[in-house]
Amino acid sequence: MRIQINKDIVGWNDPGWALLLIGVVAALVLGYLRQFVALLPACVFHSLTGYPCFACGSTRAFSALIDGEFLTAFRFQPLFVVGCLVGASCVVRASLALIAGKRISVELTDRDRFLIRCGVLVSIVVNWVYLVRSDI
């Protein structure tokens, strides 16, 4: 893995801005539709099997994050909260690149990519086991 600071042309084409836009739109939609959350359809996987899917609790976690209840959000869906933190770090990176005019880039080897993929898969499985055990 190699980290570099480049003086590339920095602009609004960074993926961090797309994540920011998605987050803002999701927050506005959820804020508007919060009164209707109870009307959302139940998880099909949970309805059929009695077990939560790997994403169960994400809507409640996002709602708790909007309210500033980080521990409650983490209790509902830990992996979603970690994903939001990763997304927020991408937005911060894009903002700093736009302000400073320099972009931080990370070059990954094939081994690094493999280890990251394995880590993501293990995180998904561990998160799902947590959801099954906690019965949220």
Secondary structure in CASP SS format (residue, H / E / C, confidence):
PFRMAT SS
TARGET T0000
AUTHOR 0000-0000-0000
METHOD secondary structure of the structure
MODEL  1
M C 1.00
R E 1.00
I E 1.00
Q E 1.00
I E 1.00
N E 1.00
K C 1.00
D C 1.00
I C 1.00
V C 1.00
G C 1.00
W C 1.00
N C 1.00
D C 1.00
P H 1.00
G H 1.00
W H 1.00
A H 1.00
L H 1.00
L H 1.00
L H 1.00
I H 1.00
G H 1.00
V H 1.00
V H 1.00
A H 1.00
A H 1.00
L H 1.00
V H 1.00
L H 1.00
G H 1.00
Y H 1.00
L H 1.00
R H 1.00
Q H 1.00
F H 1.00
V H 1.00
A H 1.00
L H 1.00
L C 1.00
P C 1.00
A C 1.00
C C 1.00
V H 1.00
F H 1.00
H H 1.00
S H 1.00
L H 1.00
T H 1.00
G C 1.00
Y C 1.00
P C 1.00
C C 1.00
F C 1.00
A C 1.00
C C 1.00
G C 1.00
S H 1.00
T H 1.00
R H 1.00
A H 1.00
F H 1.00
S H 1.00
A H 1.00
L H 1.00
I H 1.00
D C 1.00
G C 1.00
E C 1.00
F H 1.00
L H 1.00
T H 1.00
A H 1.00
F H 1.00
R H 1.00
F H 1.00
Q C 1.00
P H 1.00
L H 1.00
F H 1.00
V H 1.00
V H 1.00
G H 1.00
C H 1.00
L H 1.00
V H 1.00
G H 1.00
A H 1.00
S H 1.00
C H 1.00
V H 1.00
V H 1.00
R H 1.00
A H 1.00
S H 1.00
L H 1.00
A H 1.00
L H 1.00
I H 1.00
A H 1.00
G C 1.00
K C 1.00
R E 1.00
I E 1.00
S E 1.00
V E 1.00
E E 1.00
L C 1.00
T C 1.00
D H 1.00
R H 1.00
D H 1.00
R H 1.00
F H 1.00
L H 1.00
I H 1.00
R H 1.00
C H 1.00
G H 1.00
V H 1.00
L H 1.00
V H 1.00
S H 1.00
I H 1.00
V H 1.00
V H 1.00
N H 1.00
W H 1.00
V H 1.00
Y H 1.00
L H 1.00
V H 1.00
R H 1.00
S H 1.00
D C 1.00
I C 1.00
END
